[in-house]
Amino acid sequence: MNLKTALDRCAYVVYKKPSLPVLLNVLIEPTEKGICITATDLELHYQAEVEGVTANDTFTAPLELLRKIVKSMKDVKVINWGPGNVISVGAAKLSGLPKEEFPGFPLQEVDLDDYREAKLNNLAWVMKAQSTDEIRYSLNGVYLDTKNGQMVATDGHRLHMTPVDKFEDVKPVILPSKAVAFLHSIKAESVLLPINGTAILYVNGDEVFVSRPIDADFCDYKQVLPQKKNINFRLTTTKEALKSAIAQTDGIRSAKSNGIKLRLNGTCHLSASNPDIGEVDLEFKGKFKKLLKPLENPCGGCDSKNKRIDPAIENGECAYISGCGKFSSYKQSIQEEFNIGVNARYLLETFAGEDITWEFTDEVGPTTLTFGGEETAIIMPMRL
């Protein structure tokens, strides 16, 4: 790994307003191959070995200044520590701090038998639903549910979920948002989850990343998932059709609420309004279906001797064996038009495939989007 890449990755770990001044620095240690660079915020730790660069001692250097100097120079070969805590990088001089002030790296040796490798499929998509609300800090990350085999993120208004490996001997963990951002930036394909202990690891050649999980209980996300029996409406469309319709509302919809209205009947419409600008109503390509389901004795006229014909519902009619005495058929009551409001930005960020299936229970319940693969998104409706 080169010096610039190592320092850029350290920037994902170093906190801009740390509790200790030395945490703005990185630790530089000479090795047989070159130097070892370490960064930490006490929750996250990153260490990488850089070849082709030498140092005369172990010391700490301010990360941001060092990054700027390295970026401006074509090739840095030597970083030296001198009297008065002065660091020399080519012709540049900067002030450092002694190595004694820097916290120690949490792991000296890693026994991979104590860990299980969990794939991070679709992390970039799942992480979009993370919460940024520090009050609900248990949602400030991505949940690896190793018992149910799901990777989940939610901010309370939407939820993204995709399958992950199941492990009976590993507890579910919450990856903090900073760790998620780091793993996403380096395109990590997996992490190591501890069988016993709390350190979540990423190991790749000469670099090691260590993160503590969020010490909190994740919400019971399964309660939000609508049951199939409660789904009453289904829209099938494409990413291109829906994205194009949303884009045409950009100049109209309120920037504060980002709300758009979906109206479904014989055709599919998307609308937005703004009292200061006007309104727009767009038709897009899609198929809307009202799901008819068997009713439990809807007319009250059947008993154990007069059982309903299976299937009970056909073309909206509930058919019974003749001789009921009260009703020979029962029309299932279901509304002809369906309207619901959603957040346009949330909707755009859910797209995980070209083909979209969007299911609804009613105007106030959670809506479910699937994309022909294993990804599932939940978006809560808005009042418009």
CORFEN-V631685 format. One record per residue. RES is the residue in one letter. NEAR is the number of other C-alpha atoms within 12 Angstrom. D_CENTER is the distance of its C-alpha to the mean C-alpha in Angstrom with 2 decimals. Layout:
res=<RES:RES>
near=<NEAR:NEAR>
d_center=<D_CENTER:D_CENTER>
//
This chain:
res=<M:N:L:K:T:A:L:D:R:C:A:Y:V:V:Y:K:K:P:S:L:P:V:L:L:N:V:L:I:E:P:T:E:K:G:I:C:I:T:A:T:D:L:E:L:H:Y:Q:A:E:V:E:G:V:T:A:N:D:T:F:T:A:P:L:E:L:L:R:K:I:V:K:S:M:K:D:V:K:V:I:N:W:G:P:G:N:V:I:S:V:G:A:A:K:L:S:G:L:P:K:E:E:F:P:G:F:P:L:Q:E:V:D:L:D:D:Y:R:E:A:K:L:N:N:L:A:W:V:M:K:A:Q:S:T:D:E:I:R:Y:S:L:N:G:V:Y:L:D:T:K:N:G:Q:M:V:A:T:D:G:H:R:L:H:M:T:P:V:D:K:F:E:D:V:K:P:V:I:L:P:S:K:A:V:A:F:L:H:S:I:K:A:E:S:V:L:L:P:I:N:G:T:A:I:L:Y:V:N:G:D:E:V:F:V:S:R:P:I:D:A:D:F:C:D:Y:K:Q:V:L:P:Q:K:K:N:I:N:F:R:L:T:T:T:K:E:A:L:K:S:A:I:A:Q:T:D:G:I:R:S:A:K:S:N:G:I:K:L:R:L:N:G:T:C:H:L:S:A:S:N:P:D:I:G:E:V:D:L:E:F:K:G:K:F:K:K:L:L:K:P:L:E:N:P:C:G:G:C:D:S:K:N:K:R:I:D:P:A:I:E:N:G:E:C:A:Y:I:S:G:C:G:K:F:S:S:Y:K:Q:S:I:Q:E:E:F:N:I:G:V:N:A:R:Y:L:L:E:T:F:A:G:E:D:I:T:W:E:F:T:D:E:V:G:P:T:T:L:T:F:G:G:E:E:T:A:I:I:M:P:M:R:L>
near=<24:26:35:30:22:35:37:29:38:42:37:31:39:35:26:20:13:16:13:18:24:32:36:34:40:47:43:41:32:28:21:15:17:27:34:38:47:47:44:42:35:25:30:41:40:42:39:39:32:32:25:21:30:28:32:22:27:30:35:40:42:36:39:26:24:37:26:20:27:29:20:16:18:13:17:28:23:27:39:32:30:22:16:13:21:22:32:29:32:20:15:20:22:29:25:36:30:28:23:13:20:29:26:20:27:26:22:10:11:19:16:18:12:20:26:27:27:31:27:34:28:34:42:32:31:41:42:36:37:40:29:23:17:14:10:19:26:30:38:36:41:47:48:45:33:28:19:23:26:34:43:48:45:42:33:29:30:39:42:46:45:34:27:31:27:22:25:16:17:27:27:35:39:39:45:36:38:35:42:43:28:32:38:28:20:24:20:27:22:28:36:37:41:32:24:18:19:26:34:44:39:40:30:22:12:23:26:37:42:41:41:31:35:30:21:19:21:32:24:18:28:18:11:23:28:25:17:16:16:21:25:31:35:30:37:30:32:26:30:20:26:35:29:20:31:36:26:23:33:24:19:26:32:24:19:12:21:29:31:42:35:39:28:34:22:18:22:30:33:38:38:36:26:22:11:11:15:15:21:25:22:27:25:30:24:29:25:29:27:28:27:25:26:27:28:17:25:25:22:20:24:27:18:11:12:20:21:31:20:15:18:26:25:20:17:21:25:30:31:33:23:17:17:22:15:18:22:23:29:27:22:25:19:19:18:18:21:30:28:33:34:36:35:38:27:34:39:30:27:40:37:31:25:20:24:33:33:36:40:40:30:26:28:18:27:31:40:38:41:33:26:19:19:21:31:37:44:43:41:35:30:25:18:22>
d_center=<28.27:29.77:30.00:28.00:24.89:25.21:25.56:22.61:20.39:22.14:21.10:17.45:19.05:21.96:21.58:23.54:25.33:25.99:28.30:30.53:31.73:31.65:27.84:27.94:29.73:29.09:31.51:33.57:35.65:38.10:37.76:39.88:37.66:36.84:34.71:31.80:29.33:27.37:24.97:23.65:22.57:23.72:20.21:19.08:21.74:22.15:25.35:26.58:30.07:31.43:34.54:37.34:37.13:39.51:39.90:43.08:41.56:38.50:37.23:34.28:33.63:31.65:28.48:28.30:32.03:31.97:29.17:31.23:34.38:32.93:31.42:34.84:36.78:37.06:37.31:37.28:39.31:40.42:38.96:41.70:42.21:45.49:47.60:46.31:42.65:42.73:40.45:41.76:39.56:42.08:43.95:41.26:41.68:39.14:39.23:37.43:37.51:39.03:37.03:38.13:35.86:32.64:30.78:31.07:28.38:27.20:27.81:30.96:30.75:28.09:29.22:26.75:28.39:26.74:23.19:21.26:19.17:15.74:14.32:10.83:10.98:8.48:6.22:6.52:5.55:2.66:1.87:4.27:4.59:5.29:9.06:11.61:14.45:16.27:18.31:15.56:14.59:13.49:10.29:9.87:7.59:5.98:8.81:10.84:13.33:16.11:18.60:17.14:15.31:11.75:8.29:6.61:4.65:7.23:9.52:12.49:12.85:10.14:8.03:6.04:7.81:9.51:12.48:12.96:16.42:18.50:20.69:23.39:24.27:20.91:19.52:15.89:14.20:11.52:10.50:11.10:9.24:12.29:12.16:8.65:10.19:13.28:12.16:10.46:13.73:15.95:14.25:14.43:14.72:14.95:15.54:18.51:18.25:21.53:23.88:25.57:24.40:21.26:20.72:17.65:18.92:18.37:21.82:22.89:26.60:27.75:24.48:22.87:19.77:19.75:17.34:18.07:15.54:15.22:18.46:17.64:17.08:13.80:14.59:16.12:13.47:16.09:18.34:16.26:16.43:19.63:22.37:23.85:27.21:26.03:24.78:27.53:26.42:24.71:24.08:23.80:23.36:21.96:19.30:22.30:24.14:21.47:20.19:23.86:24.68:21.90:23.04:26.54:25.64:24.39:27.80:28.39:25.48:25.17:22.96:22.49:21.33:20.06:21.42:22.74:24.80:24.77:28.27:29.04:32.55:34.52:32.38:28.84:28.67:26.20:27.66:27.13:29.68:30.50:33.77:34.45:33.93:34.26:32.38:31.31:31.18:30.00:30.46:28.06:28.47:27.21:28.63:28.56:29.72:30.87:30.52:33.81:33.89:36.93:38.19:39.73:43.41:42.82:46.52:47.77:50.54:49.64:50.73:50.60:53.32:51.72:48.32:46.08:46.07:42.92:40.96:41.64:39.89:41.05:40.99:40.21:43.25:43.42:46.38:48.69:51.70:54.82:56.84:54.18:56.65:54.20:51.84:51.66:48.26:45.50:43.32:39.69:38.72:35.57:34.87:35.43:32.92:29.33:27.72:24.32:22.54:18.89:16.93:17.29:14.44:11.92:13.82:13.86:10.13:9.96:12.54:11.91:15.67:19.09:20.23:18.75:19.85:19.29:20.81:22.15:24.08:25.67:25.28:23.69:21.56:17.92:17.51:15.94:14.98:15.34:16.03:18.62:16.43:14.40:11.25:11.47:10.30:12.10:13.41:16.07:19.23:20.95:24.66:26.34>
//
